[in-house]
Amino acid sequence: MKRGFAGLFLALLLSTAQAAVITEQYTVTLPFASGDYAAGHVFKITATYDNAGTVFNTWFDGSNDIAEFGSGDDTLFQTFTTAAYPNYSVFSNAVISISGIAPLPAGSVPRDVYDSNSSNFEKQVSPLTRQTLSVQADDIFMFLELNTTTASSPLWSFTVVQFYLDATGEPQNQGVTVQNYPGEVPRVTIPEPTTLALLGLGLAGLAAARRRKR
């Protein structure tokens, strides 16, 4: 029995140690038609960030003109810290992906419009309470803000813009914008694979110990 509890305790302990870094999935359903998207269109945004973080960075593209957020030949452009912004409790670099973006028109190619790039999570606690996910990179801009100032009447805003050159070489963009819409954006926390594995081992040990006791 002790071994089972030890395995479970280890799993929970390691889970707690990693709890600051979380992965969440947000489901944004458009309440009305906007830009190039119809009402009811669904975007899914997955974000991994440090929910106790105090720093996020913006980067300049290197000679390859690709946003790598500090990897490759990117160079640091600017650093933001919660120490300089006392109204915020969290600043974190983030890994953000989004599905549901419409394909570009036939014959078009992405158009790089950003030399400085960021992908970040912010949590403001004063004077408003709100959380923001934002990506600015190469040919795309995404912004999702969850305003939880009052639990009874939350608001959310969402923007996605893609920039491209059409088949004739003319610069174009397509996207969607929703501003301050009432309600909540559903989101779930996705357990980290390591945490799941450790917790599973702990529970398996506990079950085995009980079987031995019987």
CORMO-V256476 format. One record per pair of residues at least 6 apart in sequence whose C-alpha atoms are under 7 Angstrom apart, sorted by the first residue. I is the first residue (numbers start at 1). J is the second residue. Records with the same first field share a line. If there is no record, write none. Layout:
I: J / J
This chain:
1: 206 / 209 / 210
3: 205
4: 202 / 203 / 205 / 206 / 209
5: 206
7: 201 / 202 / 205
8: 199 / 202 / 203
11: 195 / 198 / 199 / 202
12: 199
15: 195
20: 50 / 51 / 52
21: 48 / 49 / 50 / 51
22: 48 / 49 / 50 / 51
23: 47 / 48 / 49 / 189 / 190
24: 46 / 47 / 48 / 187 / 188 / 189 / 190
25: 44 / 45 / 46 / 47 / 187 / 188 / 189
26: 44 / 45 / 46 / 185 / 186 / 187 / 188
27: 42 / 43 / 44 / 45 / 185 / 186 / 187
28: 42 / 43 / 44 / 185
29: 40 / 41 / 42 / 43
30: 39 / 40 / 41 / 42
31: 39 / 40
32: 38 / 39 / 40
33: 39
34: 176 / 177
35: 174 / 175 / 176
36: 174 / 175 / 176
37: 176
42: 100
43: 98 / 99 / 100
44: 98 / 99 / 100
45: 96 / 97 / 98 / 99
46: 96 / 97 / 98
47: 94 / 95 / 96 / 97
48: 94 / 95 / 96
49: 92 / 93 / 94 / 95 / 121
50: 92
51: 90
52: 90
53: 90 / 91 / 92
54: 81 / 82 / 90 / 91 / 92
55: 79 / 80 / 81 / 82 / 91 / 92
56: 79 / 80 / 81 / 91 / 92 / 93 / 120
57: 78 / 79 / 80 / 93 / 118
58: 76 / 77 / 78 / 79 / 116 / 117 / 118
59: 69 / 70 / 74 / 75 / 76 / 77 / 78 / 116 / 117 / 118
60: 74 / 75 / 76 / 77 / 115 / 116 / 117
61: 67 / 74 / 75 / 115 / 116
62: 73 / 74 / 75
66: 138
67: 117 / 137 / 138
68: 74
69: 117 / 118
70: 76
81: 91
82: 88 / 89 / 90 / 91
87: 124 / 125 / 126
88: 123 / 124 / 125 / 126
89: 123 / 124 / 125
90: 122 / 123
91: 121 / 122 / 123
92: 120 / 121 / 122
93: 119 / 120 / 121
94: 119 / 120 / 121
95: 119
96: 119
107: 166 / 167
108: 164 / 165 / 166 / 167
109: 164 / 165 / 166
110: 139 / 163 / 164 / 165
111: 139 / 163 / 164 / 165
112: 138 / 139
113: 138 / 139
114: 137 / 138 / 139
117: 136 / 137
118: 135 / 136 / 137
119: 134 / 135 / 136
120: 133 / 134 / 135
121: 132 / 133 / 134
122: 131 / 132 / 133
123: 130 / 131 / 132
124: 130 / 131
128: 149
129: 147 / 148 / 149
130: 145 / 146 / 147 / 148 / 149
131: 145 / 146 / 147
132: 144 / 145 / 146
133: 143 / 144 / 145
134: 142 / 143 / 144
135: 141 / 142 / 143
136: 142
139: 162 / 163
140: 161 / 162 / 163
141: 160 / 161 / 162
142: 159 / 160 / 161
143: 158 / 159 / 160
144: 157 / 158 / 159
145: 156 / 157 / 158
146: 155 / 156 / 157
147: 154 / 155 / 156
148: 154 / 155
153: 182 / 183
154: 182 / 183 / 184
155: 180 / 181 / 182 / 183 / 184
156: 179 / 180 / 181 / 182 / 183 / 184
157: 178 / 179 / 180 / 181
158: 177 / 178 / 179
159: 176 / 177 / 178
160: 175 / 176 / 177
161: 173 / 174 / 175 / 176
162: 173 / 174 / 175
163: 172 / 173 / 174
164: 171 / 172 / 173
165: 171 / 172
166: 172
